[in-house]
Every structure is written in C-alpha cells, then in structure tokens.
Amino acid sequence: MLIPIAIPIKPQIASEGIRLTQKVAEHGGDFCELWCDQLKLEDAITIAKASDVPLIINLKDETEQGTFKGSISEKLNYLARLSELPQVSYVDIRFDLLDDAFLSAIKKPIIASYHDFERTKPLPELLDIVDKMALTKPAIIKLSTTIQYEIDLINLFQLQLRTANWRKRRIVIGMGDKGVATRVMSPLFEHALTFASLDSTTTTAPGQLTVSELRREWETLRFG
C-alpha cells in the first residue's frame, strides 16, 4: 500500500509560490510542503489561498537549514495565522518549541519534528527523543537524521520496529545518499507520508528523491 507524497517548495514571492503549487498539482502531489521562511506573511497567505493541493506549512530557522530570523513569538504568530486557512492541513514545528502557547495557538494538526544534520544517535537516545516528542501529543512525529554509517541505518530501522504504536503517524528519514532506503521503504513501515521533490534542483534535504524517482522505486518493489 502506498503512502501520501508531500512535495516541498521554497518560493520567495507569491507569484512564484502559486506557480509552484500548480506544478505540485500537475505532479500528483498529495500535499505541498510550503517553506515559508523566505516569504512575507501576506505572500504566504496568498499562496495558500490559491493552492488546490492541501498544504503542510513550516517556518524554519537556521537550526533547521531555513532562513527565518524572527523571534519565537513572531514564528508563533505567523504560523498561527496560516493555520486558520482551510487550505492548510498540517503545521510542521520543531518539537522542542511546542509549549502550551504553540499548542493552543495552532489551529491545525501538528507535525512535531526533530532534525540532526550531523549524525544519527544510538538507538536508546533516538527512543528517548521519540518519547519526548510524544509528550506534545502531535498528530505526527517526524524524525530526520544524517546517515554516515551502516549502523545508523540499522538504528533507524530498529527505531521503527520499536515504535510500532506510531504506525501511520510517524515519518522517519535518513538524510544523505546512504539514507535513501528509508525513503523508499516508507510504505513498508507505514509512514504517515513521505517527501519527494519536483526535480533534482528543488530538493530540500540530502538524499531526497524526485517524485518520479520515488514512484519508479515503488513500482520496482511492487508497492501498491
């Protein structure tokens, strides 16, 4: 059984965002992941209102390889405003920011996310992170770590076996070329969704496949 595909876009102005959401629709994306860190709020609202594809929105700062430079309260106000729009299905937020203020202000289901752009921690530490993410009671947990060694990949696969209670409510991604298997095998582990880019020039994470590449891999493996 296949899982939904979210296609990320990183526009700088409203007209570019509208054009890209149209391309996401043309590519059959189930969701469009709208990176808002380069957008004024009014431009993000314009893009969202024009989108025919359900949106996942985020507002990433440099800790998540984004460019947003505002305060936490500014981030909260920005995301809260967007979460009121019917086109928005999920709001992706770094899990350690999810205090009572965020949880009460955001009007859509939350994806609690964790990224490690340098390494993959040992399995006990990964399990501890998942436990901490679960305390925020998100709709989905998303854990993305960098794969350097074979043991890193093994740890991520073991993590998924040990967190079976999060089936269909989790996303586990191994970043980098050595982590591609985590993306391809996402239907087998019943991820909530996965991410794939429009083309090779618009990837938003190391090792991210294009939509056509991912679907080709799934077809080869006879998923779905």
Secondary structure as a PSIPRED ss2 file (coil, helix, strand):
# PSIPRED VFORMAT (PSIPRED V4.0)

   1 M C   1.000  0.000  0.000
   2 L C   1.000  0.000  0.000
   3 I C   1.000  0.000  0.000
   4 P C   1.000  0.000  0.000
   5 I E   0.000  0.000  1.000
   6 A E   0.000  0.000  1.000
   7 I E   0.000  0.000  1.000
   8 P E   0.000  0.000  1.000
   9 I E   0.000  0.000  1.000
  10 K C   1.000  0.000  0.000
  11 P C   1.000  0.000  0.000
  12 Q C   1.000  0.000  0.000
  13 I C   1.000  0.000  0.000
  14 A H   0.000  1.000  0.000
  15 S H   0.000  1.000  0.000
  16 E H   0.000  1.000  0.000
  17 G H   0.000  1.000  0.000
  18 I H   0.000  1.000  0.000
  19 R H   0.000  1.000  0.000
  20 L H   0.000  1.000  0.000
  21 T H   0.000  1.000  0.000
  22 Q H   0.000  1.000  0.000
  23 K H   0.000  1.000  0.000
  24 V H   0.000  1.000  0.000
  25 A H   0.000  1.000  0.000
  26 E H   0.000  1.000  0.000
  27 H C   1.000  0.000  0.000
  28 G C   1.000  0.000  0.000
  29 G C   1.000  0.000  0.000
  30 D C   1.000  0.000  0.000
  31 F E   0.000  0.000  1.000
  32 C E   0.000  0.000  1.000
  33 E E   0.000  0.000  1.000
  34 L E   0.000  0.000  1.000
  35 W E   0.000  0.000  1.000
  36 C C   1.000  0.000  0.000
  37 D C   1.000  0.000  0.000
  38 Q C   1.000  0.000  0.000
  39 L C   1.000  0.000  0.000
  40 K C   1.000  0.000  0.000
  41 L H   0.000  1.000  0.000
  42 E H   0.000  1.000  0.000
  43 D H   0.000  1.000  0.000
  44 A H   0.000  1.000  0.000
  45 I H   0.000  1.000  0.000
  46 T H   0.000  1.000  0.000
  47 I H   0.000  1.000  0.000
  48 A H   0.000  1.000  0.000
  49 K H   0.000  1.000  0.000
  50 A H   0.000  1.000  0.000
  51 S C   1.000  0.000  0.000
  52 D C   1.000  0.000  0.000
  53 V C   1.000  0.000  0.000
  54 P C   1.000  0.000  0.000
  55 L E   0.000  0.000  1.000
  56 I E   0.000  0.000  1.000
  57 I E   0.000  0.000  1.000
  58 N E   0.000  0.000  1.000
  59 L C   1.000  0.000  0.000
  60 K C   1.000  0.000  0.000
  61 D C   1.000  0.000  0.000
  62 E H   0.000  1.000  0.000
  63 T H   0.000  1.000  0.000
  64 E H   0.000  1.000  0.000
  65 Q C   1.000  0.000  0.000
  66 G C   1.000  0.000  0.000
  67 T C   1.000  0.000  0.000
  68 F C   1.000  0.000  0.000
  69 K C   1.000  0.000  0.000
  70 G C   1.000  0.000  0.000
  71 S C   1.000  0.000  0.000
  72 I H   0.000  1.000  0.000
  73 S H   0.000  1.000  0.000
  74 E H   0.000  1.000  0.000
  75 K H   0.000  1.000  0.000
  76 L H   0.000  1.000  0.000
  77 N H   0.000  1.000  0.000
  78 Y H   0.000  1.000  0.000
  79 L H   0.000  1.000  0.000
  80 A H   0.000  1.000  0.000
  81 R H   0.000  1.000  0.000
  82 L H   0.000  1.000  0.000
  83 S H   0.000  1.000  0.000
  84 E C   1.000  0.000  0.000
  85 L C   1.000  0.000  0.000
  86 P C   1.000  0.000  0.000
  87 Q C   1.000  0.000  0.000
  88 V E   0.000  0.000  1.000
  89 S E   0.000  0.000  1.000
  90 Y E   0.000  0.000  1.000
  91 V E   0.000  0.000  1.000
  92 D E   0.000  0.000  1.000
  93 I E   0.000  0.000  1.000
  94 R E   0.000  0.000  1.000
  95 F H   0.000  1.000  0.000
  96 D H   0.000  1.000  0.000
  97 L H   0.000  1.000  0.000
  98 L C   1.000  0.000  0.000
  99 D C   1.000  0.000  0.000
 100 D H   0.000  1.000  0.000
 101 A H   0.000  1.000  0.000
 102 F H   0.000  1.000  0.000
 103 L H   0.000  1.000  0.000
 104 S H   0.000  1.000  0.000
 105 A H   0.000  1.000  0.000
 106 I C   1.000  0.000  0.000
 107 K C   1.000  0.000  0.000
 108 K C   1.000  0.000  0.000
 109 P C   1.000  0.000  0.000
 110 I E   0.000  0.000  1.000
 111 I E   0.000  0.000  1.000
 112 A E   0.000  0.000  1.000
 113 S E   0.000  0.000  1.000
 114 Y E   0.000  0.000  1.000
 115 H E   0.000  0.000  1.000
 116 D E   0.000  0.000  1.000
 117 F C   1.000  0.000  0.000
 118 E C   1.000  0.000  0.000
 119 R C   1.000  0.000  0.000
 120 T C   1.000  0.000  0.000
 121 K C   1.000  0.000  0.000
 122 P C   1.000  0.000  0.000
 123 L H   0.000  1.000  0.000
 124 P H   0.000  1.000  0.000
 125 E H   0.000  1.000  0.000
 126 L H   0.000  1.000  0.000
 127 L H   0.000  1.000  0.000
 128 D H   0.000  1.000  0.000
 129 I H   0.000  1.000  0.000
 130 V H   0.000  1.000  0.000
 131 D H   0.000  1.000  0.000
 132 K H   0.000  1.000  0.000
 133 M H   0.000  1.000  0.000
 134 A H   0.000  1.000  0.000
 135 L C   1.000  0.000  0.000
 136 T C   1.000  0.000  0.000
 137 K C   1.000  0.000  0.000
 138 P C   1.000  0.000  0.000
 139 A C   1.000  0.000  0.000
 140 I E   0.000  0.000  1.000
 141 I E   0.000  0.000  1.000
 142 K E   0.000  0.000  1.000
 143 L E   0.000  0.000  1.000
 144 S E   0.000  0.000  1.000
 145 T E   0.000  0.000  1.000
 146 T E   0.000  0.000  1.000
 147 I C   1.000  0.000  0.000
 148 Q C   1.000  0.000  0.000
 149 Y C   1.000  0.000  0.000
 150 E H   0.000  1.000  0.000
 151 I H   0.000  1.000  0.000
 152 D H   0.000  1.000  0.000
 153 L H   0.000  1.000  0.000
 154 I H   0.000  1.000  0.000
 155 N H   0.000  1.000  0.000
 156 L H   0.000  1.000  0.000
 157 F H   0.000  1.000  0.000
 158 Q H   0.000  1.000  0.000
 159 L H   0.000  1.000  0.000
 160 Q H   0.000  1.000  0.000
 161 L H   0.000  1.000  0.000
 162 R H   0.000  1.000  0.000
 163 T C   1.000  0.000  0.000
 164 A H   0.000  1.000  0.000
 165 N H   0.000  1.000  0.000
 166 W H   0.000  1.000  0.000
 167 R C   1.000  0.000  0.000
 168 K C   1.000  0.000  0.000
 169 R C   1.000  0.000  0.000
 170 R E   0.000  0.000  1.000
 171 I E   0.000  0.000  1.000
 172 V E   0.000  0.000  1.000
 173 I E   0.000  0.000  1.000
 174 G E   0.000  0.000  1.000
 175 M E   0.000  0.000  1.000
 176 G C   1.000  0.000  0.000
 177 D H   0.000  1.000  0.000
 178 K H   0.000  1.000  0.000
 179 G H   0.000  1.000  0.000
 180 V H   0.000  1.000  0.000
 181 A H   0.000  1.000  0.000
 182 T H   0.000  1.000  0.000
 183 R H   0.000  1.000  0.000
 184 V H   0.000  1.000  0.000
 185 M C   1.000  0.000  0.000
 186 S C   1.000  0.000  0.000
 187 P C   1.000  0.000  0.000
 188 L C   1.000  0.000  0.000
 189 F C   1.000  0.000  0.000
 190 E C   1.000  0.000  0.000
 191 H C   1.000  0.000  0.000
 192 A C   1.000  0.000  0.000
 193 L C   1.000  0.000  0.000
 194 T E   0.000  0.000  1.000
 195 F E   0.000  0.000  1.000
 196 A C   1.000  0.000  0.000
 197 S E   0.000  0.000  1.000
 198 L C   1.000  0.000  0.000
 199 D C   1.000  0.000  0.000
 200 S C   1.000  0.000  0.000
 201 T C   1.000  0.000  0.000
 202 T C   1.000  0.000  0.000
 203 T C   1.000  0.000  0.000
 204 T C   1.000  0.000  0.000
 205 A C   1.000  0.000  0.000
 206 P C   1.000  0.000  0.000
 207 G C   1.000  0.000  0.000
 208 Q C   1.000  0.000  0.000
 209 L C   1.000  0.000  0.000
 210 T E   0.000  0.000  1.000
 211 V H   0.000  1.000  0.000
 212 S H   0.000  1.000  0.000
 213 E H   0.000  1.000  0.000
 214 L H   0.000  1.000  0.000
 215 R H   0.000  1.000  0.000
 216 R H   0.000  1.000  0.000
 217 E H   0.000  1.000  0.000
 218 W H   0.000  1.000  0.000
 219 E H   0.000  1.000  0.000
 220 T H   0.000  1.000  0.000
 221 L C   1.000  0.000  0.000
 222 R C   1.000  0.000  0.000
 223 F C   1.000  0.000  0.000
 224 G C   1.000  0.000  0.000
